[in-house]
Amino acid sequence: MEYKVVPFVASIDQNKGTSTDVAEQLEELINKAQEQGWKYVRLESVTTYVQADNGCFGIGGRPGYTTTKQMIVFQG
């Protein structure tokens, strides 16, 4: 059994975008993968800690933070 995991980030217009637009983007990605022989399994949320960046000589430094990314899991 083989798996493929790809990131999913929907892109919508903040003034006109709807959840339907997000669903259509996800559907399109799933359909393209299916055409390549991959079967959709699920959408996973993966939480990641991004390390702090001290900057150059302390200038431009940024603190670390936690972020969540959406990943689509396919089975081949």
All heavy atoms as a GROMACS GRO file, in nm:
protein
  594
    1MET      N    1   0.084  -0.117   0.000
    1MET     CA    2   0.000   0.000   0.000
    1MET      C    3   0.090   0.124   0.000
    1MET      O    4   0.184   0.133   0.076
    1MET     CB    5  -0.089  -0.002   0.124
    1MET     CG    6  -0.205   0.088   0.115
    1MET     SD    7  -0.323   0.072   0.253
    1MET     CE    8  -0.348  -0.102   0.268
    2GLU      N    9   0.058   0.219  -0.085
    2GLU     CA   10   0.137   0.341  -0.098
    2GLU      C   11   0.048   0.461  -0.067
    2GLU      O   12  -0.069   0.463  -0.101
    2GLU     CB   13   0.192   0.351  -0.240
    2GLU     CG   14   0.286   0.464  -0.262
    2GLU     CD   15   0.344   0.465  -0.403
    2GLU    OE1   16   0.305   0.380  -0.486
    2GLU    OE2   17   0.424   0.554  -0.430
    3TYR      N   18   0.106   0.561   0.000
    3TYR     CA   19   0.033   0.682   0.033
    3TYR      C   20   0.102   0.804  -0.026
    3TYR      O   21   0.224   0.804  -0.046
    3TYR     CB   22   0.022   0.701   0.185
    3TYR     CG   23  -0.069   0.601   0.249
    3TYR    CD1   24  -0.019   0.480   0.299
    3TYR    CD2   25  -0.205   0.625   0.260
    3TYR    CE1   26  -0.104   0.388   0.356
    3TYR    CE2   27  -0.290   0.533   0.318
    3TYR     CZ   28  -0.239   0.415   0.366
    3TYR     OH   29  -0.322   0.324   0.423
    4LYS      N   30   0.024   0.906  -0.052
    4LYS     CA   31   0.074   1.032  -0.102
    4LYS      C   32   0.007   1.140  -0.017
    4LYS      O   33  -0.115   1.138   0.003
    4LYS     CB   34   0.037   1.048  -0.249
    4LYS     CG   35   0.071   1.182  -0.309
    4LYS     CD   36   0.027   1.182  -0.456
    4LYS     CE   37   0.051   1.314  -0.522
    4LYS     NZ   38   0.016   1.311  -0.665
    5VAL      N   39   0.086   1.235   0.033
    5VAL     CA   40   0.032   1.343   0.115
    5VAL      C   41   0.071   1.476   0.051
    5VAL      O   42   0.188   1.499   0.022
    5VAL     CB   43   0.086   1.337   0.259
    5VAL    CG1   44   0.032   1.450   0.344
    5VAL    CG2   45   0.053   1.202   0.322
    6VAL      N   46  -0.029   1.561   0.026
    6VAL     CA   47  -0.003   1.691  -0.035
    6VAL      C   48  -0.068   1.801   0.048
    6VAL      O   49  -0.175   1.781   0.106
    6VAL     CB   50  -0.053   1.698  -0.182
    6VAL    CG1   51   0.021   1.601  -0.269
    6VAL    CG2   52  -0.201   1.672  -0.190
    7PRO      N   53  -0.004   1.918   0.055
    7PRO     CA   54  -0.065   2.028   0.130
    7PRO      C   55  -0.187   2.083   0.059
    7PRO      O   56  -0.194   2.083  -0.064
    7PRO     CB   57   0.047   2.132   0.138
    7PRO     CG   58   0.138   2.100   0.025
    7PRO     CD   59   0.125   1.954  -0.001
    8PHE      N   60  -0.282   2.131   0.137
    8PHE     CA   61  -0.400   2.196   0.081
    8PHE      C   62  -0.419   2.331   0.148
    8PHE      O   63  -0.439   2.340   0.269
    8PHE     CB   64  -0.526   2.112   0.100
    8PHE     CG   65  -0.650   2.183   0.053
    8PHE    CD1   66  -0.670   2.208  -0.081
    8PHE    CD2   67  -0.744   2.228   0.144
    8PHE    CE1   68  -0.784   2.276  -0.126
    8PHE    CE2   69  -0.858   2.295   0.101
    8PHE     CZ   70  -0.877   2.319  -0.035
    9VAL      N   71  -0.408   2.436   0.068
    9VAL     CA   72  -0.435   2.571   0.114
    9VAL      C   73  -0.529   2.634   0.014
    9VAL      O   74  -0.492   2.658  -0.101
    9VAL     CB   75  -0.305   2.654   0.125
    9VAL    CG1   76  -0.336   2.796   0.170
    9VAL    CG2   77  -0.204   2.588   0.217
   10ALA      N   78  -0.651   2.657   0.054
   10ALA     CA   79  -0.749   2.720  -0.035
   10ALA      C   80  -0.716   2.868  -0.048
   10ALA      O   81  -0.666   2.931   0.045
   10ALA     CB   82  -0.889   2.702   0.020
   11SER      N   83  -0.744   2.923  -0.164
   11SER     CA   84  -0.720   3.064  -0.189
   11SER      C   85  -0.851   3.126  -0.237
   11SER      O   86  -0.904   3.088  -0.342
   11SER     CB   87  -0.611   3.079  -0.296
   11SER     OG   88  -0.593   3.215  -0.326
   12ILE      N   89  -0.904   3.219  -0.157
   12ILE     CA   90  -1.029   3.284  -0.196
   12ILE      C   91  -1.017   3.435  -0.176
   12ILE      O   92  -0.935   3.483  -0.099
   12ILE     CB   93  -1.150   3.231  -0.116
   12ILE    CG1   94  -1.132   3.252   0.034
   12ILE    CG2   95  -1.175   3.084  -0.144
   12ILE    CD1   96  -1.255   3.222   0.117
   13ASP      N   97  -1.102   3.508  -0.244
   13ASP     CA   98  -1.112   3.653  -0.229
   13ASP      C   99  -1.181   3.680  -0.096
   13ASP      O  100  -1.290   3.628  -0.071
   13ASP     CB  101  -1.194   3.710  -0.346
   13ASP     CG  102  -1.207   3.860  -0.340
   13ASP    OD1  103  -1.255   3.913  -0.237
   13ASP    OD2  104  -1.171   3.926  -0.440
   14GLN      N  105  -1.120   3.759  -0.011
   14GLN     CA  106  -1.177   3.780   0.123
   14GLN      C  107  -1.311   3.852   0.121
   14GLN      O  108  -1.388   3.844   0.216
   14GLN     CB  109  -1.080   3.855   0.213
   14GLN     CG  110  -1.050   3.997   0.171
   14GLN     CD  111  -0.947   4.062   0.262
   14GLN    OE1  112  -0.881   3.995   0.341
   14GLN    NE2  113  -0.934   4.192   0.253
   15ASN      N  114  -1.342   3.921   0.011
   15ASN     CA  115  -1.469   3.993   0.002
   15ASN      C  116  -1.578   3.911  -0.066
   15ASN      O  117  -1.697   3.931  -0.040
   15ASN     CB  118  -1.452   4.125  -0.074
   15ASN     CG  119  -1.358   4.218  -0.001
   15ASN    OD1  120  -1.364   4.230   0.120
   15ASN    ND2  121  -1.269   4.282  -0.074
   16LYS      N  122  -1.538   3.821  -0.156
   16LYS     CA  123  -1.638   3.746  -0.234
   16LYS      C  124  -1.630   3.596  -0.213
   16LYS      O  125  -1.719   3.524  -0.255
   16LYS     CB  126  -1.620   3.775  -0.384
   16LYS     CG  127  -1.645   3.920  -0.422
   16LYS     CD  128  -1.639   3.938  -0.571
   16LYS     CE  129  -1.497   3.965  -0.612
   16LYS     NZ  130  -1.477   3.991  -0.753
   17GLY      N  131  -1.522   3.546  -0.154
   17GLY     CA  132  -1.503   3.403  -0.141
   17GLY      C  133  -1.599   3.340  -0.042
   17GLY      O  134  -1.639   3.401   0.057
   18THR      N  135  -1.636   3.217  -0.071
   18THR     CA  136  -1.730   3.144   0.016
   18THR      C  137  -1.674   3.005   0.045
   18THR      O  138  -1.576   2.962  -0.016
   18THR     CB  139  -1.867   3.127  -0.051
   18THR    OG1  140  -1.852   3.042  -0.166
   18THR    CG2  141  -1.925   3.261  -0.094
   19SER      N  142  -1.740   2.935   0.135
   19SER     CA  143  -1.699   2.798   0.164
   19SER      C  144  -1.719   2.709   0.042
   19SER      O  145  -1.650   2.609   0.026
   19SER     CB  146  -1.776   2.743   0.285
   19SER     OG  147  -1.914   2.750   0.263
   20THR      N  148  -1.810   2.746  -0.044
   20THR     CA  149  -1.831   2.671  -0.169
   20THR      C  150  -1.706   2.680  -0.256
   20THR      O  151  -1.666   2.581  -0.318
   20THR     CB  152  -1.953   2.725  -0.245
   20THR    OG1  153  -2.068   2.711  -0.162
   20THR    CG2  154  -1.976   2.650  -0.375
   21ASP      N  155  -1.642   2.796  -0.260
   21ASP     CA  156  -1.518   2.812  -0.337
   21ASP      C  157  -1.408   2.721  -0.282
   21ASP      O  158  -1.333   2.660  -0.357
   21ASP     CB  159  -1.470   2.958  -0.334
   21ASP     CG  160  -1.570   3.052  -0.398
   21ASP    OD1  161  -1.629   3.016  -0.501
   21ASP    OD2  162  -1.588   3.163  -0.344
   22VAL      N  163  -1.400   2.712  -0.151
   22VAL     CA  164  -1.301   2.625  -0.087
   22VAL      C  165  -1.331   2.479  -0.123
   22VAL      O  166  -1.241   2.403  -0.160
   22VAL     CB  167  -1.300   2.644   0.066
   22VAL    CG1  168  -1.207   2.543   0.132
   22VAL    CG2  169  -1.259   2.786   0.101
   23ALA      N  170  -1.456   2.439  -0.113
   23ALA     CA  171  -1.496   2.302  -0.145
   23ALA      C  172  -1.463   2.268  -0.290
   23ALA      O  173  -1.416   2.157  -0.320
   23ALA     CB  174  -1.645   2.282  -0.118
   24GLU      N  175  -1.486   2.361  -0.380
   24GLU     CA  176  -1.458   2.338  -0.522
   24GLU      C  177  -1.308   2.319  -0.546
   24GLU      O  178  -1.267   2.235  -0.626
   24GLU     CB  179  -1.512   2.452  -0.607
   24GLU     CG  180  -1.663   2.451  -0.617
   24GLU     CD  181  -1.720   2.575  -0.685
   24GLU    OE1  182  -1.643   2.669  -0.717
   24GLU    OE2  183  -1.843   2.578  -0.706
   25GLN      N  184  -1.224   2.395  -0.476
   25GLN     CA  185  -1.079   2.379  -0.490
   25GLN      C  186  -1.034   2.242  -0.439
   25GLN      O  187  -0.951   2.175  -0.501
   25GLN     CB  188  -1.006   2.489  -0.415
   25GLN     CG  189  -1.021   2.625  -0.480
   25GLN     CD  190  -0.955   2.734  -0.400
   25GLN    OE1  191  -0.842   2.720  -0.356
   25GLN    NE2  192  -1.027   2.843  -0.379
   26LEU      N  193  -1.090   2.201  -0.327
   26LEU     CA  194  -1.057   2.069  -0.272
   26LEU      C  195  -1.104   1.959  -0.366
   26LEU      O  196  -1.031   1.864  -0.394
   26LEU     CB  197  -1.120   2.052  -0.134
   26LEU     CG  198  -1.095   1.920  -0.062
   26LEU    CD1  199  -0.946   1.895  -0.044
   26LEU    CD2  200  -1.165   1.920   0.074
   27GLU      N  201  -1.225   1.973  -0.418
   27GLU     CA  202  -1.280   1.875  -0.511
   27GLU      C  203  -1.193   1.863  -0.636
   27GLU      O  204  -1.165   1.753  -0.683
   27GLU     CB  205  -1.421   1.915  -0.549
   27GLU     CG  206  -1.491   1.818  -0.641
   27GLU     CD  207  -1.634   1.860  -0.672
   27GLU    OE1  208  -1.680   1.965  -0.622
   27GLU    OE2  209  -1.700   1.787  -0.747
   28GLU      N  210  -1.148   1.976  -0.689
   28GLU     CA  211  -1.064   1.975  -0.808
   28GLU      C  212  -0.932   1.901  -0.783
   28GLU      O  213  -0.889   1.820  -0.864
   28GLU     CB  214  -1.034   2.118  -0.852
   28GLU     CG  215  -0.949   2.127  -0.977
   28GLU     CD  216  -0.922   2.271  -1.019
   28GLU    OE1  217  -0.990   2.363  -0.972
   28GLU    OE2  218  -0.830   2.289  -1.099
   29LEU      N  219  -0.872   1.926  -0.666
   29LEU     CA  220  -0.747   1.858  -0.632
   29LEU      C  221  -0.768   1.708  -0.618
   29LEU      O  222  -0.689   1.626  -0.668
   29LEU     CB  223  -0.690   1.917  -0.504
   29LEU     CG  224  -0.541   1.901  -0.485
   29LEU    CD1  225  -0.487   2.018  -0.403
   29LEU    CD2  226  -0.506   1.771  -0.421
   30ILE      N  227  -0.878   1.668  -0.554
   30ILE     CA  228  -0.908   1.526  -0.538
   30ILE      C  229  -0.932   1.460  -0.673
   30ILE      O  230  -0.882   1.351  -0.700
   30ILE     CB  231  -1.030   1.506  -0.444
   30ILE    CG1  232  -0.993   1.546  -0.301
   30ILE    CG2  233  -1.081   1.362  -0.449
   30ILE    CD1  234  -1.112   1.553  -0.206
   31ASN      N  235  -1.007   1.526  -0.760
   31ASN     CA  236  -1.036   1.470  -0.893
   31ASN      C  237  -0.909   1.455  -0.977
   31ASN      O  238  -0.893   1.355  -1.048
   31ASN     CB  239  -1.140   1.554  -0.965
   31ASN     CG  240  -1.279   1.536  -0.909
   31ASN    OD1  241  -1.310   1.434  -0.849
   31ASN    ND2  242  -1.362   1.637  -0.925
   32LYS      N  243  -0.819   1.552  -0.970
   32LYS     CA  244  -0.692   1.542  -1.045
   32LYS      C  245  -0.609   1.425  -0.995
   32LYS      O  246  -0.550   1.352  -1.074
   32LYS     CB  247  -0.613   1.672  -1.034
   32LYS     CG  248  -0.665   1.783  -1.120
   32LYS     CD  249  -0.579   1.907  -1.110
   32LYS     CE  250  -0.634   2.017  -1.198
   32LYS     NZ  251  -0.554   2.140  -1.188
   33ALA      N  252  -0.605   1.407  -0.864
   33ALA     CA  253  -0.529   1.295  -0.807
   33ALA      C  254  -0.592   1.163  -0.848
   33ALA      O  255  -0.522   1.066  -0.877
   33ALA     CB  256  -0.521   1.307  -0.655
   34GLN      N  257  -0.725   1.158  -0.850
   34GLN     CA  258  -0.795   1.035  -0.889
   34GLN      C  259  -0.763   0.998  -1.034
   34GLN      O  260  -0.745   0.880  -1.065
   34GLN     CB  261  -0.945   1.052  -0.870
   34GLN     CG  262  -1.024   0.925  -0.895
   34GLN     CD  263  -1.172   0.944  -0.868
   34GLN    OE1  264  -1.223   1.056  -0.861
   34GLN    NE2  265  -1.242   0.834  -0.852
   35GLU      N  266  -0.752   1.097  -1.121
   35GLU     CA  267  -0.715   1.072  -1.260
   35GLU      C  268  -0.576   1.010  -1.271
   35GLU      O  269  -0.546   0.938  -1.367
   35GLU     CB  270  -0.719   1.203  -1.340
   35GLU     CG  271  -0.857   1.256  -1.364
   35GLU     CD  272  -0.857   1.396  -1.423
   35GLU    OE1  273  -0.748   1.449  -1.456
   35GLU    OE2  274  -0.966   1.454  -1.437
   36GLN      N  275  -0.492   1.035  -1.171
   36GLN     CA  276  -0.356   0.981  -1.169
   36GLN      C  277  -0.348   0.849  -1.091
   36GLN      O  278  -0.240   0.798  -1.066
   36GLN     CB  279  -0.260   1.083  -1.107
   36GLN     CG  280  -0.251   1.212  -1.186
   36GLN     CD  281  -0.173   1.320  -1.112
   36GLN    OE1  282  -0.126   1.301  -1.001
   36GLN    NE2  283  -0.160   1.435  -1.175
   37GLY      N  284  -0.463   0.796  -1.052
   37GLY     CA  285  -0.467   0.666  -0.986
   37GLY      C  286  -0.464   0.671  -0.835
   37GLY      O  287  -0.448   0.569  -0.769
   38TRP      N  288  -0.482   0.788  -0.775
   38TRP     CA  289  -0.481   0.802  -0.630
   38TRP      C  290  -0.624   0.811  -0.577
   38TRP      O  291  -0.708   0.878  -0.634
   38TRP     CB  292  -0.403   0.925  -0.588
   38TRP     CG  293  -0.258   0.916  -0.619
   38TRP    CD1  294  -0.195   0.969  -0.728
   38TRP    CD2  295  -0.158   0.849  -0.545
   38TRP    NE1  296  -0.063   0.938  -0.725
   38TRP    CE2  297  -0.036   0.865  -0.613
   38TRP    CE3  298  -0.158   0.777  -0.426
   38TRP    CZ2  299   0.083   0.811  -0.566
   38TRP    CZ3  300  -0.039   0.723  -0.380
   38TRP    CH2  301   0.080   0.741  -0.449
   39LYS      N  302  -0.648   0.745  -0.463
   39LYS     CA  303  -0.779   0.746  -0.399
   39LYS      C  304  -0.772   0.836  -0.275
   39LYS      O  305  -0.684   0.821  -0.190
   39LYS     CB  306  -0.818   0.603  -0.358
   39LYS     CG  307  -0.950   0.595  -0.285
   39LYS     CD  308  -0.977   0.453  -0.239
   39LYS     CE  309  -1.101   0.450  -0.151
   39LYS     NZ  310  -1.113   0.324  -0.080
   40TYR      N  311  -0.867   0.929  -0.265
   40TYR     CA  312  -0.874   1.018  -0.150
   40TYR      C  313  -0.901   0.937  -0.023
   40TYR      O  314  -0.988   0.852  -0.020
   40TYR     CB  315  -0.985   1.121  -0.170
   40TYR     CG  316  -1.012   1.207  -0.050
   40TYR    CD1  317  -0.928   1.312  -0.016
   40TYR    CD2  318  -1.122   1.181   0.032
   40TYR    CE1  319  -0.954   1.390   0.096
   40TYR    CE2  320  -1.148   1.259   0.143
   40TYR     CZ  321  -1.063   1.363   0.175
   40TYR     OH  322  -1.088   1.440   0.286
   41VAL      N  323  -0.826   0.966   0.084
   41VAL     CA  324  -0.846   0.900   0.213
   41VAL      C  325  -0.906   0.997   0.314
   41VAL      O  326  -1.012   0.971   0.371
   41VAL     CB  327  -0.714   0.840   0.267
   41VAL    CG1  328  -0.732   0.778   0.404
   41VAL    CG2  329  -0.657   0.739   0.169
   42ARG      N  330  -0.839   1.110   0.336
   42ARG     CA  331  -0.890   1.207   0.434
   42ARG      C  332  -0.809   1.337   0.429
   42ARG      O  333  -0.703   1.344   0.370
   42ARG     CB  334  -0.888   1.150   0.576
   42ARG     CG  335  -0.749   1.129   0.630
   42ARG     CD  336  -0.756   1.069   0.773
   42ARG     NE  337  -0.631   1.005   0.806
   42ARG     CZ  338  -0.606   0.876   0.785
   42ARG    NH1  339  -0.698   0.799   0.731
   42ARG    NH2  340  -0.492   0.825   0.818
   43LEU      N  341  -0.861   1.438   0.497
   43LEU     CA  342  -0.793   1.566   0.515
   43LEU      C  343  -0.743   1.570   0.658
   43LEU      O  344  -0.820   1.549   0.752
   43LEU     CB  345  -0.892   1.681   0.489
   43LEU     CG  346  -0.836   1.822   0.491
   43LEU    CD1  347  -0.738   1.843   0.376
   43LEU    CD2  348  -0.950   1.922   0.478
   44GLU      N  349  -0.615   1.593   0.676
   44GLU     CA  350  -0.553   1.593   0.809
   44GLU      C  351  -0.503   1.732   0.844
   44GLU      O  352  -0.453   1.804   0.759
   44GLU     CB  353  -0.432   1.498   0.811
   44GLU     CG  354  -0.465   1.352   0.809
   44GLU     CD  355  -0.518   1.302   0.941
   44GLU    OE1  356  -0.490   1.361   1.047
   44GLU    OE2  357  -0.588   1.199   0.937
   45SER      N  358  -0.512   1.767   0.971
   45SER     CA  359  -0.450   1.890   1.022
   45SER      C  360  -0.319   1.850   1.089
   45SER      O  361  -0.318   1.762   1.175
   45SER     CB  362  -0.540   1.958   1.125
   45SER     OG  363  -0.658   2.003   1.063
   46VAL      N  364  -0.211   1.916   1.049
   46VAL     CA  365  -0.080   1.887   1.106
   46VAL      C  366  -0.030   2.014   1.175
   46VAL      O  367  -0.017   2.119   1.111
   46VAL     CB  368   0.021   1.844   0.997
   46VAL    CG1  369   0.157   1.818   1.057
   46VAL    CG2  370  -0.030   1.721   0.924
   47THR      N  371  -0.006   2.006   1.305
   47THR     CA  372   0.043   2.120   1.381
   47THR      C  373   0.195   2.115   1.387
   47THR      O  374   0.253   2.010   1.414
   47THR     CB  375  -0.016   2.119   1.524
   47THR    OG1  376  -0.158   2.119   1.513
   47THR    CG2  377   0.030   2.239   1.603
   48THR      N  378   0.257   2.230   1.358
   48THR     CA  379   0.402   2.238   1.350
   48THR      C  380   0.451   2.359   1.429
   48THR      O  381   0.387   2.464   1.427
   48THR     CB  382   0.446   2.256   1.203
   48THR    OG1  383   0.394   2.148   1.127
   48THR    CG2  384   0.595   2.257   1.189
   49TYR      N  385   0.566   2.344   1.494
   49TYR     CA  386   0.629   2.458   1.561
   49TYR      C  387   0.737   2.513   1.469
   49TYR      O  388   0.827   2.440   1.425
   49TYR     CB  389   0.690   2.417   1.695
   49TYR     CG  390   0.756   2.534   1.765
   49TYR    CD1  391   0.678   2.631   1.827
   49TYR    CD2  392   0.893   2.549   1.766
   49TYR    CE1  393   0.738   2.740   1.888
   49TYR    CE2  394   0.954   2.657   1.827
   49TYR     CZ  395   0.875   2.753   1.888
   49TYR     OH  396   0.933   2.861   1.949
   50VAL      N  397   0.730   2.642   1.439
   50VAL     CA  398   0.830   2.709   1.357
   50VAL      C  399   0.930   2.775   1.451
   50VAL      O  400   0.891   2.857   1.536
   50VAL     CB  401   0.765   2.814   1.263
   50VAL    CG1  402   0.871   2.886   1.182
   50VAL    CG2  403   0.662   2.747   1.172
   51GLN      N  404   1.056   2.737   1.438
   51GLN     CA  405   1.161   2.788   1.527
   51GLN      C  406   1.176   2.939   1.517
   51GLN      O  407   1.151   2.998   1.412
   51GLN     CB  408   1.296   2.722   1.492
   51GLN     CG  409   1.299   2.572   1.512
   51GLN     CD  410   1.292   2.533   1.658
   51GLN    OE1  411   1.341   2.602   1.746
   51GLN    NE2  412   1.231   2.418   1.685
   52ALA      N  413   1.218   3.000   1.624
   52ALA     CA  414   1.243   3.144   1.627
   52ALA      C  415   1.359   3.178   1.532
   52ALA      O  416   1.446   3.096   1.506
   52ALA     CB  417   1.278   3.188   1.770
   53ASP      N  418   1.355   3.300   1.481
   53ASP     CA  419   1.462   3.351   1.395
   53ASP      C  420   1.524   3.468   1.469
   53ASP      O  421   1.459   3.569   1.494
   53ASP     CB  422   1.403   3.396   1.261
   53ASP     CG  423   1.506   3.454   1.166
   53ASP    OD1  424   1.625   3.462   1.203
   53ASP    OD2  425   1.467   3.491   1.054
   54ASN      N  426   1.652   3.456   1.506
   54ASN     CA  427   1.718   3.560   1.585
   54ASN      C  428   1.757   3.682   1.503
   54ASN      O  429   1.798   3.782   1.557
   54ASN     CB  430   1.842   3.502   1.654
   54ASN     CG  431   1.804   3.398   1.757
   54ASN    OD1  432   1.699   3.409   1.820
   54ASN    ND2  433   1.886   3.297   1.773
   55GLY      N  434   1.748   3.670   1.372
   55GLY     CA  435   1.785   3.783   1.287
   55GLY      C  436   1.936   3.798   1.280
   55GLY      O  437   2.013   3.716   1.329
   56CYS      N  438   1.979   3.907   1.220
   56CYS     CA  439   2.121   3.935   1.208
   56CYS      C  440   2.158   4.037   1.316
   56CYS      O  441   2.109   4.151   1.315
   56CYS     CB  442   2.150   3.992   1.068
   56CYS     SG  443   2.324   4.019   1.036
   57PHE      N  444   2.240   3.995   1.413
   57PHE     CA  445   2.276   4.079   1.527
   57PHE      C  446   2.153   4.123   1.605
   57PHE      O  447   2.146   4.234   1.658
   57PHE     CB  448   2.357   4.202   1.482
   57PHE     CG  449   2.486   4.168   1.414
   57PHE    CD1  450   2.500   4.189   1.278
   57PHE    CD2  451   2.592   4.113   1.485
   57PHE    CE1  452   2.618   4.156   1.213
   57PHE    CE2  453   2.710   4.079   1.421
   57PHE     CZ  454   2.723   4.101   1.285
   58GLY      N  455   2.049   4.039   1.605
   58GLY     CA  456   1.928   4.068   1.679
   58GLY      C  457   1.829   4.157   1.606
   58GLY      O  458   1.720   4.184   1.655
   59ILE      N  459   1.865   4.202   1.486
   59ILE     CA  460   1.776   4.289   1.409
   59ILE      C  461   1.689   4.203   1.318
   59ILE      O  462   1.739   4.118   1.246
   59ILE     CB  463   1.857   4.389   1.323
   59ILE    CG1  464   1.941   4.478   1.416
   59ILE    CG2  465   1.765   4.473   1.235
   59ILE    CD1  466   2.040   4.566   1.344
   60GLY      N  467   1.562   4.228   1.320
   60GLY     CA  468   1.469   4.153   1.236
   60GLY      C  469   1.434   4.017   1.291
   60GLY      O  470   1.379   3.932   1.220
   61GLY      N  471   1.465   3.993   1.418
   61GLY     CA  472   1.433   3.865   1.479
   61GLY      C  473   1.283   3.845   1.492
   61GLY      O  474   1.206   3.940   1.502
   62ARG      N  475   1.241   3.718   1.489
   62ARG     CA  476   1.100   3.684   1.504
   62ARG      C  477   1.088   3.568   1.603
   62ARG      O  478   1.168   3.475   1.598
   62ARG     CB  479   1.041   3.642   1.370
   62ARG     CG  480   1.023   3.759   1.274
   62ARG     CD  481   0.974   3.711   1.141
   62ARG     NE  482   1.097   3.685   1.064
   62ARG     CZ  483   1.104   3.617   0.953
   62ARG    NH1  484   0.998   3.562   0.902
   62ARG    NH2  485   1.218   3.601   0.890
   63PRO      N  486   0.987   3.576   1.690
   63PRO     CA  487   0.969   3.466   1.786
   63PRO      C  488   0.917   3.340   1.716
   63PRO      O  489   0.859   3.348   1.608
   63PRO     CB  490   0.865   3.521   1.884
   63PRO     CG  491   0.789   3.622   1.804
   63PRO     CD  492   0.889   3.680   1.706
   64GLY      N  493   0.936   3.228   1.779
   64GLY     CA  494   0.880   3.103   1.727
   64GLY      C  495   0.730   3.102   1.744
   64GLY      O  496   0.675   3.178   1.824
   65TYR      N  497   0.664   3.017   1.668
   65TYR     CA  498   0.518   3.010   1.676
   65TYR      C  499   0.470   2.874   1.628
   65TYR      O  500   0.541   2.801   1.562
   65TYR     CB  501   0.453   3.122   1.595
   65TYR     CG  502   0.486   3.119   1.447
   65TYR    CD1  503   0.404   3.053   1.356
   65TYR    CD2  504   0.601   3.180   1.400
   65TYR    CE1  505   0.435   3.049   1.221
   65TYR    CE2  506   0.634   3.177   1.265
   65TYR     CZ  507   0.551   3.112   1.176
   65TYR     OH  508   0.583   3.109   1.043
   66THR      N  509   0.347   2.843   1.665
   66THR     CA  510   0.283   2.720   1.623
   66THR      C  511   0.186   2.752   1.510
   66THR      O  512   0.115   2.851   1.514
   66THR     CB  513   0.207   2.656   1.741
   66THR    OG1  514   0.300   2.631   1.847
   66THR    CG2  515   0.143   2.524   1.700
   67THR      N  516   0.185   2.666   1.408
   67THR     CA  517   0.094   2.684   1.295
   67THR      C  518   0.032   2.549   1.259
   67THR      O  519   0.089   2.444   1.291
   67THR     CB  520   0.168   2.744   1.173
   67THR    OG1  521   0.074   2.768   1.068
   67THR    CG2  522   0.278   2.652   1.123
   68THR      N  523  -0.082   2.553   1.196
   68THR     CA  524  -0.150   2.430   1.154
   68THR      C  525  -0.165   2.432   1.002
   68THR      O  526  -0.206   2.532   0.946
   68THR     CB  527  -0.288   2.418   1.220
   68THR    OG1  528  -0.271   2.420   1.362
   68THR    CG2  529  -0.357   2.290   1.179
   69LYS      N  530  -0.129   2.323   0.940
   69LYS     CA  531  -0.139   2.307   0.795
   69LYS      C  532  -0.236   2.193   0.765
   69LYS      O  533  -0.243   2.095   0.839
   69LYS     CB  534  -0.003   2.275   0.732
   69LYS     CG  535   0.106   2.377   0.763
   69LYS     CD  536   0.078   2.509   0.698
   69LYS     CE  537   0.190   2.607   0.724
   69LYS     NZ  538   0.164   2.739   0.677
   70GLN      N  539  -0.308   2.206   0.654
   70GLN     CA  540  -0.400   2.101   0.610
   70GLN      C  541  -0.330   2.014   0.506
   70GLN      O  542  -0.269   2.067   0.413
   70GLN     CB  543  -0.526   2.162   0.548
   70GLN     CG  544  -0.604   2.250   0.642
   70GLN     CD  545  -0.657   2.175   0.762
   70GLN    OE1  546  -0.710   2.065   0.749
   70GLN    NE2  547  -0.640   2.232   0.879
   71MET      N  548  -0.336   1.885   0.523
   71MET     CA  549  -0.274   1.789   0.431
   71MET      C  550  -0.379   1.691   0.381
   71MET      O  551  -0.460   1.640   0.459
   71MET     CB  552  -0.162   1.711   0.501
   71MET     CG  553  -0.053   1.796   0.559
   71MET     SD  554   0.046   1.869   0.430
   71MET     CE  555   0.147   1.980   0.525
   72ILE      N  556  -0.378   1.665   0.250
   72ILE     CA  557  -0.469   1.568   0.193
   72ILE      C  558  -0.395   1.436   0.178
   72ILE      O  559  -0.284   1.432   0.125
   72ILE     CB  560  -0.520   1.614   0.055
   72ILE    CG1  561  -0.584   1.751   0.064
   72ILE    CG2  562  -0.619   1.512  -0.002
   72ILE    CD1  563  -0.624   1.808  -0.070
   73VAL      N  564  -0.455   1.330   0.227
   73VAL     CA  565  -0.395   1.197   0.222
   73VAL      C  566  -0.463   1.116   0.110
   73VAL      O  567  -0.586   1.107   0.106
   73VAL     CB  568  -0.409   1.123   0.356
   73VAL    CG1  569  -0.345   0.984   0.349
   73VAL    CG2  570  -0.350   1.206   0.470
   74PHE      N  571  -0.380   1.061   0.022
   74PHE     CA  572  -0.428   0.976  -0.085
   74PHE      C  573  -0.364   0.837  -0.072
   74PHE      O  574  -0.256   0.824  -0.017
   74PHE     CB  575  -0.389   1.032  -0.223
   74PHE     CG  576  -0.453   1.163  -0.256
   74PHE    CD1  577  -0.383   1.282  -0.238
   74PHE    CD2  578  -0.582   1.169  -0.305
   74PHE    CE1  579  -0.440   1.404  -0.270
   74PHE    CE2  580  -0.642   1.290  -0.336
   74PHE     CZ  581  -0.570   1.408  -0.319
   75GLN      N  582  -0.432   0.738  -0.123
   75GLN     CA  583  -0.381   0.600  -0.123
   75GLN      C  584  -0.373   0.552  -0.267
   75GLN      O  585  -0.463   0.576  -0.348
   75GLN     CB  586  -0.476   0.511  -0.043
   75GLN     CG  587  -0.430   0.369  -0.029
   75GLN     CD  588  -0.530   0.290   0.054
   75GLN    OE1  589  -0.643   0.331   0.078
   75GLN    NE2  590  -0.487   0.174   0.099
   76GLY      N  591  -0.260   0.488  -0.299
   76GLY     CA  592  -0.240   0.440  -0.435
   76GLY      C  593  -0.253   0.292  -0.448
   76GLY      O  594  -0.262   0.218  -0.356
   0.00000   0.00000   0.00000
